[in-house]
Amino acid sequence: MTPTVADLRMVNTKVNLLPYKSDAERFGTPEFWAMIDEQGGDCDDYVIAKYHRLFAMGFSPKTMRFATCFVEPFRGKDGNWVPKGERYHLVLLVDVDNTTYVLDNRHPLPMEADLLPYEFHKLQVAGTQEFEWANGADRSYA
């Protein structure tokens, strides 16, 4: 199978239809990685589900990587800027036709990584469980 952007769109769209629910709401813990289900999940749960679905479709693990990042600054419900640590997020990077796409529960369609205002922090080394610092990463945030 030759991976396509259409495959990425289908998987991103279908998984994003599941409800967002924090780990505290779902499991009573501040952080727990699990496969998202009909009950919902948070960003890491969406990423795991997308990875598994793409792998089952024939995508190579060498073309998919988890990536932590800080999303663009935004104001909270109180009108104040949300601190950087609260903007920490996990996405799935997938390489198709020499382009890296971001599959993200915050966006309905896969986005080219270069077009998002995200500050990448740590990137999974393709095909491994190891992570490395992104270029220019804020190393003060572990």
C-alpha positions in Angstrom: 0.0 0.0 0.0 1.2 3.5 -0.8 0.3 5.9 2.0 -1.7 8.9 0.9 -2.8 12.2 2.3 -6.4 11.0 1.8 -5.7 8.2 4.3 -4.4 10.7 6.8 -7.5 12.8 6.3 -9.8 9.9 6.8 -8.1 8.7 10.0 -7.7 12.2 11.5 -11.4 13.0 10.8 -12.8 9.7 12.2 -10.7 9.7 15.4 -11.4 13.5 16.0 -15.2 12.7 16.0 -14.7 11.0 19.4 -15.2 13.3 22.4 -12.4 15.1 24.2 -12.2 14.2 27.8 -9.3 14.8 30.1 -7.5 12.0 31.9 -8.8 13.4 35.2 -12.4 13.1 33.9 -11.8 9.7 32.4 -9.5 7.9 34.8 -9.2 10.1 37.8 -5.5 10.7 37.2 -3.7 13.7 35.8 -1.9 11.8 33.1 -2.6 8.3 31.6 -2.0 7.2 28.1 -4.6 4.9 26.7 -6.4 4.2 23.4 -9.3 6.6 22.9 -12.8 5.0 22.9 -16.4 6.1 22.7 -16.0 7.6 26.1 -13.4 10.1 24.7 -9.8 10.9 25.6 -7.2 13.6 25.6 -4.5 14.5 23.0 -2.2 11.5 23.7 -5.2 9.1 23.4 -6.1 10.6 20.0 -2.4 10.2 18.9 -2.3 6.6 19.9 -5.5 5.8 18.1 -4.4 7.5 14.9 -1.0 5.7 15.0 -2.6 2.3 15.4 -5.2 2.9 12.7 -2.5 4.1 10.2 -0.2 1.2 11.1 -3.1 -1.2 10.5 -3.6 0.4 7.1 0.0 -0.3 6.2 1.8 2.8 7.2 5.4 2.1 8.3 6.4 3.0 11.9 9.4 4.8 10.2 7.0 7.3 8.7 5.2 8.1 11.9 6.5 10.0 15.0 5.0 11.3 18.2 5.9 14.9 18.9 5.4 17.1 21.9 4.9 20.8 21.3 3.6 24.0 22.7 0.6 25.3 20.8 0.1 28.9 19.9 -0.5 31.3 22.8 -4.2 31.9 23.7 -6.3 33.5 26.3 -8.2 31.4 28.9 -11.8 31.9 30.0 -10.6 34.5 32.5 -9.1 36.6 29.7 -5.5 36.0 30.8 -2.8 34.4 28.6 -2.5 30.6 29.3 1.0 29.8 30.7 3.3 27.9 28.4 3.3 24.7 30.4 -0.5 24.5 30.0 -0.1 24.7 26.2 1.9 21.5 26.1 0.4 19.1 23.5 1.0 15.8 21.8 0.5 15.3 18.0 1.3 12.7 15.4 3.8 13.5 12.7 3.4 11.5 9.5 5.7 11.7 6.4 3.9 11.3 3.1 5.5 12.3 -0.3 8.4 14.2 1.3 6.1 16.3 3.4 5.5 16.0 7.2 1.9 16.3 8.2 0.6 16.9 11.7 -2.5 14.9 12.8 -4.0 16.8 15.7 -7.3 16.7 17.6 -7.3 20.5 17.5 -7.6 20.5 13.7 -10.1 18.7 11.5 -7.6 18.0 8.7 -3.9 17.0 8.6 -1.8 20.1 8.5 1.7 20.6 7.0 4.0 20.8 10.0 5.7 24.0 8.6 2.4 25.8 8.5 1.4 25.4 12.1 2.5 28.0 14.7 3.6 25.2 17.1 6.9 25.2 19.0 8.0 21.6 18.7 9.7 20.4 21.9 10.6 16.7 21.6 10.3 14.4 18.6 10.2 10.6 18.6 13.0 9.1 16.6 11.2 7.3 13.8 10.8 3.5 14.3 12.0 3.7 18.0 10.6 4.6 21.4 13.3 7.2 21.9 12.8 11.0 21.8 15.2 13.8 20.8 15.1 17.5 21.3 13.5 19.5 18.4 15.8 22.1 16.9 15.7 25.2 19.1 13.6 23.5 21.8 13.1 25.1 25.2 15.2 22.7 27.3 14.1 24.3 30.5 10.8 22.5 30.2 11.5 18.8 30.7 
